[in-house]
């Protein structure tokens, strides 16, 4: 990305206020006041025969554990580099361009039914590659599962739960008020799993299809992606023969207030193309498009 833009009045710590939007879109947060009002639900499937071969080859070349989650995150980052409006968010009835790409993930500390759960947040740049995603994600997961100290999210949650219920509710209402006006401290924004660009969850690891996961009204996270277990599908070829292919189903829930349907459709096409041709994610994009607020 280019140099960070100077913060102006009305901007927030995590993003800049888009002042030049079409009045219709600038008005939508007043009409659809919560993300639940503005949720759009999308599902698709992608053939991953080539992606599967690619992953096996890269694992053999020295990237053990490289999987579909890494590809999904890297594909989203590449989409943002070309279609930056998908990384916008709504706060305090205004639409903002986020300064960074912030991936949020829920993770079990131990892979067993009674293992505790926490969340992690990773920051990326639009020119980051699959290698960067692989290194950052693996390092963060290993730190959590290696029994290191609690994450900042754990610490905040633990502090809240030591209080009486009426005080917890009062503090949550206070958080909502401060968040509306962009007054939350940076430490709390960094700890919050409700403030970020996107959550991408791998339900294939649980052996189930993807769900449509709701967006949280708390915070400003505008997108949730889930993908399921790989499956095989038969496809009739033009010559009448039947070919079997590997397919992955995924769902996307978005806040429609951040950009229009045509823009989202283009972004979905880019996303699917990157999943089908993951080799392009090995190198940075030739150009990075800045969000001009139009």
Order of alpha helices (4+ residues) and beta strands (2+ residues): beta-alpha-beta-alpha-alpha-beta-beta-beta-beta-alpha-alpha-alpha-alpha-beta-beta-beta-beta-alpha
